[in-house]
Each structure stands twice: as structure tokens, then as C-alpha cells.
Amino acid sequence: MDDLERKLEYRFNDRALLLTALSHSSYANENKGSGLTSNERLEFLGDSVLGQVVASHLYLSYPKMPEGQMTRLRAELVCEQSLYEVACSLELGKYIRLGKGEENTGGRQRESILADAVEAIIAALYLDGGLETAKGFIDRHILANSDIGETRLFSDYKTVLQEYVQRKNGQSLSYELISESGPDHMKTFTMQVLLNDKPIGVGRGHTKKEAEQYAAKNGLEEIKE
């Protein structure tokens, strides 16, 4: 826990909150007699705290930004893929407590588990140190690295990619579904975008359209390099 707290830049007064934030439901279910609880309730709270902080940041930092753009940009900043990247930067996979089944099926690298753990940690920071503590984490790990610029504000990477590709004649774009997983109420779709039938980007989202947008975003980055 000392190592993780250094990465979080915060020392918990109640470390039980941090341990709960790192406890996946599979771990809690395998240790029912110990009184352990999973991080699901913290995840619920963390989602709300994150949304509030990001919404406030956008409102105050971009006074001329229309409501529709703020909504789309907030969704991008708090989406699973964004939180997964935060989890990877913190190496959260090393610290999460998983049941044997999840452990054996690659749970430490699973995007949904890692993203949920980030939200749970935000809630733990909020409960232990208050809103400013949680906000500090969000500022450092989500907003400071968000690269909010003119291109990002379009929030329509498919259109931007299409326009970029059309600068040359004979280019064609297409999208295809690679996989889908999760329960019906919370599916994750993986899409890839192809330029002249060659894959240039992969994206994930809770709808096919969202996954296509992230595939287009990654495709743009690939062909511009």
C-alpha cells in the first residue's frame, strides 16, 4: 500500500477504504465470511464525483463552449478507455484483489476491471480526504493529460478522419466489428477502422458508434505519424 499511496500522492487515514477500492466482486465473493465488501459501491460514488469535477472544469475553463460539446467531451474524458489508461499509468493491475477465476482469465489486464477500480479509488480519496483530495487526483491523472485542443473538441473523429483521407483520390474507409463482450446492459464493443482494407486503428466503447469514434481517433494518430 505504501507504493500505491506514493503513486496516488496521498496517504490514507483509513486504509480500509483503499483496500475496498481494490477489491473486485470476485474476491469479495470468495471471502464472504471475512466481512469484505467489493468496490462496486465505491465505483458508483466515484463515477459521480468524477463527473462533477470534470463538468465543473469544462464549465469554468471553456466559458464559450456550447453545452453539446461539453457533454461530448466530458463523456470522452470519463469513458472506460480513458480510465483504463489512468489505471495502466498507476500499474493498478498489480494491486487489485481478484478471485481465482478472474485471476486465471486475465482480470488484471481487463479494461473494465481496471477502469472501475480507478472510479473506486476516486471515491475512496473523496471519503478519506474530501472533494479537494479527489479533485487533485482527477486534475493530475485525467484533466492535466487530456490534451484538450481544437481537434479534440470536434468529438467526431470519424468525420475528421474521413475528411483527412479524402485529400487523396482513391482512398476508402470502412469499419468492422471485432468483438463484443459483457452483459446486455453494459456491453463493450471493439471496432476497427480500415483504410483501403488495411487496419489502421482499433477502438472500444459501450456502443458500436462510440467504439467507431475511438477507432477513428486511433486511426488518425496512426496515419499522421
C-alpha positions as a Markdown table, in Angstrom:
| # | Residue | x | y | z |
|---|---|---|---|---|
| 1 | Met | 0.0 | 0.0 | 0.0 |
| 2 | Asp | 2.9 | 2.4 | 0.6 |
| 3 | Asp | 4.0 | 2.0 | -3.0 |
| 4 | Leu | 0.5 | 2.7 | -4.3 |
| 5 | Glu | 0.0 | 5.7 | -2.0 |
| 6 | Arg | 3.1 | 7.2 | -3.3 |
| 7 | Lys | 1.7 | 7.0 | -6.8 |
| 8 | Leu | -1.6 | 8.5 | -5.7 |
| 9 | Glu | 0.3 | 11.2 | -3.8 |
| 10 | Tyr | -1.9 | 10.7 | -0.8 |
| 11 | Arg | -1.6 | 8.8 | 2.5 |
| 12 | Phe | -4.9 | 7.4 | 3.7 |
| 13 | Asn | -6.1 | 7.9 | 7.2 |
| 14 | Asp | -8.4 | 4.9 | 6.7 |
| 15 | Arg | -6.5 | 2.3 | 4.6 |
| 16 | Ala | -9.6 | 0.1 | 4.7 |
| 17 | Leu | -11.1 | 2.4 | 2.1 |
| 18 | Leu | -8.2 | 1.9 | -0.3 |
| 19 | Leu | -8.3 | -1.9 | 0.2 |
| 20 | Thr | -12.0 | -1.9 | -0.5 |
| 21 | Ala | -11.4 | 0.2 | -3.6 |
| 22 | Leu | -9.0 | -2.5 | -4.8 |
| 23 | Ser | -11.3 | -5.5 | -4.1 |
| 24 | His | -13.1 | -6.8 | -7.1 |
| 25 | Ser | -16.5 | -8.5 | -6.5 |
| 26 | Ser | -14.9 | -11.9 | -7.4 |
| 27 | Tyr | -12.5 | -11.5 | -4.5 |
| 28 | Ala | -15.3 | -10.4 | -2.1 |
| 29 | Asn | -17.5 | -13.4 | -3.1 |
| 30 | Glu | -14.7 | -15.8 | -2.4 |
| 31 | Asn | -14.1 | -14.3 | 1.1 |
| 32 | Lys | -17.7 | -13.8 | 2.2 |
| 33 | Gly | -17.0 | -14.9 | 5.8 |
| 34 | Ser | -14.4 | -12.3 | 6.3 |
| 35 | Gly | -16.8 | -9.3 | 6.1 |
| 36 | Leu | -15.0 | -8.0 | 3.0 |
| 37 | Thr | -17.0 | -5.9 | 0.6 |
| 38 | Ser | -16.3 | -5.3 | -3.1 |
| 39 | Asn | -15.5 | -1.9 | -4.7 |
| 40 | Glu | -18.9 | -1.7 | -6.5 |
| 41 | Arg | -20.4 | 0.9 | -4.1 |
| 42 | Leu | -17.3 | 3.0 | -4.2 |
| 43 | Glu | -17.3 | 2.7 | -8.0 |
| 44 | Phe | -20.8 | 4.2 | -8.0 |
| 45 | Leu | -19.8 | 7.1 | -5.9 |
| 46 | Gly | -16.6 | 7.7 | -7.7 |
| 47 | Asp | -18.4 | 7.9 | -11.0 |
| 48 | Ser | -20.5 | 10.8 | -9.7 |
| 49 | Val | -17.5 | 12.6 | -8.1 |
| 50 | Leu | -15.5 | 12.3 | -11.4 |
| 51 | Gly | -18.5 | 13.6 | -13.4 |
| 52 | Gln | -18.9 | 16.6 | -11.2 |
| 53 | Val | -15.3 | 17.6 | -11.2 |
| 54 | Val | -14.9 | 17.2 | -14.9 |
| 55 | Ala | -18.2 | 19.1 | -15.6 |
| 56 | Ser | -17.1 | 21.9 | -13.4 |
| 57 | His | -13.7 | 22.1 | -15.0 |
| 58 | Leu | -15.2 | 22.3 | -18.5 |
| 59 | Tyr | -17.7 | 24.9 | -17.5 |
| 60 | Leu | -15.1 | 27.2 | -15.8 |
| 61 | Ser | -12.3 | 26.6 | -18.3 |
| 62 | Tyr | -14.3 | 27.0 | -21.5 |
| 63 | Pro | -16.9 | 29.7 | -21.0 |
| 64 | Lys | -17.8 | 29.8 | -24.7 |
| 65 | Met | -18.1 | 26.1 | -25.2 |
| 66 | Pro | -21.7 | 25.0 | -26.1 |
| 67 | Glu | -23.5 | 22.5 | -23.9 |
| 68 | Gly | -23.4 | 19.8 | -26.5 |
| 69 | Gln | -19.6 | 20.0 | -26.9 |
| 70 | Met | -19.2 | 19.9 | -23.1 |
| 71 | Thr | -21.4 | 16.9 | -22.9 |
| 72 | Arg | -19.4 | 15.0 | -25.5 |
| 73 | Leu | -16.0 | 16.0 | -24.1 |
| 74 | Arg | -17.0 | 15.0 | -20.6 |
| 75 | Ala | -18.1 | 11.6 | -21.9 |
| 76 | Glu | -14.7 | 11.2 | -23.6 |
| 77 | Leu | -12.7 | 12.2 | -20.5 |
| 78 | Val | -14.6 | 9.8 | -18.2 |
| 79 | Cys | -15.1 | 6.9 | -20.5 |
| 80 | Glu | -13.7 | 3.4 | -19.8 |
| 81 | Gln | -10.8 | 3.7 | -22.2 |
| 82 | Ser | -9.7 | 7.0 | -20.6 |
| 83 | Leu | -9.9 | 5.5 | -17.1 |
| 84 | Tyr | -8.1 | 2.3 | -18.3 |
| 85 | Glu | -5.2 | 4.5 | -19.4 |
| 86 | Val | -5.0 | 6.0 | -15.9 |
| 87 | Ala | -5.0 | 2.6 | -14.4 |
| 88 | Cys | -2.2 | 1.5 | -16.6 |
| 89 | Ser | -0.1 | 4.6 | -15.7 |
| 90 | Leu | -0.6 | 3.7 | -12.0 |
| 91 | Glu | 0.0 | -0.1 | -12.6 |
| 92 | Leu | -3.2 | -0.8 | -10.8 |
| 93 | Gly | -3.2 | -4.4 | -12.1 |
| 94 | Lys | -0.5 | -5.2 | -9.5 |
| 95 | Tyr | -2.7 | -4.1 | -6.6 |
| 96 | Ile | -6.2 | -5.3 | -7.4 |
| 97 | Arg | -7.5 | -8.1 | -5.3 |
| 98 | Leu | -9.2 | -10.7 | -7.6 |
| 99 | Gly | -10.9 | -14.1 | -7.2 |
| 100 | Lys | -9.2 | -17.1 | -8.6 |
| 101 | Gly | -11.4 | -17.2 | -11.6 |
| 102 | Glu | -10.8 | -13.6 | -12.6 |
| 103 | Glu | -7.1 | -14.1 | -11.8 |
| 104 | Asn | -6.8 | -17.1 | -14.1 |
| 105 | Thr | -8.7 | -15.4 | -17.0 |
| 106 | Gly | -6.6 | -12.2 | -17.3 |
| 107 | Gly | -8.6 | -10.0 | -14.9 |
| 108 | Arg | -5.5 | -7.9 | -14.0 |
| 109 | Gln | -5.4 | -6.6 | -17.6 |
| 110 | Arg | -9.1 | -6.4 | -18.2 |
| 111 | Glu | -10.1 | -2.8 | -19.2 |
| 112 | Ser | -13.5 | -2.8 | -17.4 |
| 113 | Ile | -12.0 | -4.1 | -14.1 |
| 114 | Leu | -9.1 | -1.5 | -14.1 |
| 115 | Ala | -11.4 | 1.4 | -15.1 |
| 116 | Asp | -13.9 | 0.5 | -12.3 |
| 117 | Ala | -11.0 | 0.4 | -9.9 |
| 118 | Val | -10.0 | 4.0 | -10.8 |
| 119 | Glu | -13.5 | 5.2 | -10.1 |
| 120 | Ala | -13.5 | 3.3 | -6.8 |
| 121 | Ile | -10.2 | 4.9 | -5.8 |
| 122 | Ile | -11.6 | 8.4 | -6.6 |
| 123 | Ala | -14.4 | 7.6 | -4.2 |
| 124 | Ala | -12.0 | 6.4 | -1.5 |
| 125 | Leu | -10.0 | 9.6 | -1.9 |
| 126 | Tyr | -13.2 | 11.6 | -1.6 |
| 127 | Leu | -14.4 | 9.8 | 1.5 |
| 128 | Asp | -11.0 | 9.9 | 3.2 |
| 129 | Gly | -9.7 | 13.3 | 2.3 |
| 130 | Gly | -12.7 | 15.3 | 0.9 |
| 131 | Leu | -13.5 | 16.7 | -2.5 |
| 132 | Glu | -10.3 | 18.6 | -2.9 |
| 133 | Thr | -8.2 | 15.5 | -2.5 |
| 134 | Ala | -10.3 | 13.6 | -5.1 |
| 135 | Lys | -10.1 | 16.7 | -7.4 |
| 136 | Gly | -6.4 | 16.8 | -7.1 |
| 137 | Phe | -6.1 | 13.2 | -8.3 |
| 138 | Ile | -8.5 | 13.9 | -11.2 |
| 139 | Asp | -6.6 | 17.0 | -12.1 |
| 140 | Arg | -3.3 | 15.2 | -12.2 |
| 141 | His | -4.3 | 12.0 | -13.9 |
| 142 | Ile | -7.3 | 12.9 | -16.2 |
| 143 | Leu | -7.5 | 16.6 | -16.8 |
| 144 | Ala | -3.8 | 17.5 | -16.9 |
| 145 | Asn | -3.2 | 14.9 | -19.6 |
| 146 | Ser | -6.4 | 15.4 | -21.5 |
| 147 | Asp | -4.8 | 17.3 | -24.4 |
| 148 | Ile | -8.0 | 19.4 | -24.9 |
| 149 | Gly | -7.4 | 21.2 | -28.2 |
| 150 | Glu | -9.3 | 22.1 | -31.3 |
| 151 | Thr | -9.2 | 18.7 | -32.8 |
| 152 | Arg | -10.4 | 17.0 | -29.6 |
| 153 | Leu | -13.3 | 19.4 | -29.3 |
| 154 | Phe | -14.8 | 18.1 | -32.6 |
| 155 | Ser | -15.6 | 14.8 | -30.7 |
| 156 | Asp | -16.4 | 13.4 | -34.2 |
| 157 | Tyr | -13.2 | 11.7 | -35.2 |
| 158 | Lys | -15.0 | 9.7 | -38.0 |
| 159 | Thr | -15.7 | 12.9 | -39.8 |
| 160 | Val | -12.2 | 14.3 | -39.2 |
| 161 | Leu | -10.7 | 11.0 | -40.5 |
| 162 | Gln | -12.9 | 10.9 | -43.5 |
| 163 | Glu | -12.0 | 14.5 | -44.5 |
| 164 | Tyr | -8.3 | 13.7 | -43.9 |
| 165 | Val | -8.4 | 10.6 | -46.1 |
| 166 | Gln | -10.4 | 12.3 | -48.9 |
| 167 | Arg | -7.5 | 14.6 | -49.6 |
| 168 | Lys | -6.1 | 11.8 | -51.8 |
| 169 | Asn | -8.1 | 10.2 | -54.5 |
| 170 | Gly | -8.9 | 6.5 | -54.4 |
| 171 | Gln | -8.9 | 6.1 | -50.6 |
| 172 | Ser | -11.7 | 4.2 | -48.9 |
| 173 | Leu | -12.6 | 3.8 | -45.2 |
| 174 | Ser | -14.6 | 1.0 | -43.6 |
| 175 | Tyr | -15.4 | -0.1 | -40.1 |
| 176 | Glu | -15.9 | -3.7 | -38.8 |
| 177 | Leu | -16.8 | -5.3 | -35.5 |
| 178 | Ile | -14.0 | -7.3 | -34.0 |
| 179 | Ser | -15.8 | -8.5 | -30.8 |
| 180 | Glu | -18.4 | -7.7 | -28.2 |
| 181 | Ser | -18.4 | -8.7 | -24.5 |
| 182 | Gly | -20.2 | -8.2 | -21.3 |
| 183 | Pro | -23.9 | -8.3 | -20.2 |
| 184 | Asp | -26.6 | -6.9 | -22.3 |
| 185 | His | -27.0 | -3.7 | -20.2 |
| 186 | Met | -23.2 | -3.0 | -20.3 |
| 187 | Lys | -21.7 | -4.4 | -23.4 |
| 188 | Thr | -18.3 | -3.5 | -24.7 |
| 189 | Phe | -17.8 | -3.4 | -28.4 |
| 190 | Thr | -14.4 | -3.5 | -30.2 |
| 191 | Met | -14.4 | -2.0 | -33.7 |
| 192 | Gln | -11.5 | -1.4 | -36.1 |
| 193 | Val | -11.2 | 1.1 | -39.0 |
| 194 | Leu | -9.6 | 0.1 | -42.2 |
| 195 | Leu | -8.0 | 2.3 | -44.8 |
| 196 | Asn | -8.1 | 0.6 | -48.2 |
| 197 | Asp | -8.9 | -2.7 | -46.4 |
| 198 | Lys | -5.9 | -2.4 | -44.1 |
| 199 | Pro | -6.5 | -1.9 | -40.3 |
| 200 | Ile | -5.2 | 1.4 | -39.0 |
| 201 | Gly | -7.0 | 1.8 | -35.7 |
| 202 | Val | -9.0 | -0.1 | -33.0 |
| 203 | Gly | -11.4 | 1.4 | -30.5 |
| 204 | Arg | -13.7 | 0.2 | -27.7 |
| 205 | Gly | -17.0 | 1.6 | -26.4 |
| 206 | His | -20.3 | 0.7 | -24.9 |
| 207 | Thr | -22.0 | 1.3 | -28.3 |
| 208 | Lys | -20.8 | 0.5 | -31.8 |
| 209 | Lys | -20.8 | 4.1 | -32.7 |
| 210 | Glu | -18.7 | 5.0 | -29.6 |
| 211 | Ala | -16.2 | 2.3 | -30.5 |
| 212 | Glu | -16.0 | 3.5 | -34.1 |
| 213 | Gln | -15.2 | 7.0 | -32.9 |
| 214 | Tyr | -12.3 | 5.7 | -30.8 |
| 215 | Ala | -11.1 | 3.6 | -33.7 |
| 216 | Ala | -11.2 | 6.6 | -35.9 |
| 217 | Lys | -9.3 | 8.7 | -33.3 |
| 218 | Asn | -6.6 | 6.0 | -33.1 |
| 219 | Gly | -6.6 | 5.7 | -36.9 |
| 220 | Leu | -5.9 | 9.4 | -37.2 |
| 221 | Glu | -3.0 | 9.2 | -34.9 |
| 222 | Glu | -1.6 | 6.3 | -36.8 |
| 223 | Ile | -1.7 | 7.8 | -40.3 |
| 224 | Lys | -0.4 | 11.2 | -39.1 |
| 225 | Glu | 2.7 | 9.7 | -37.6 |
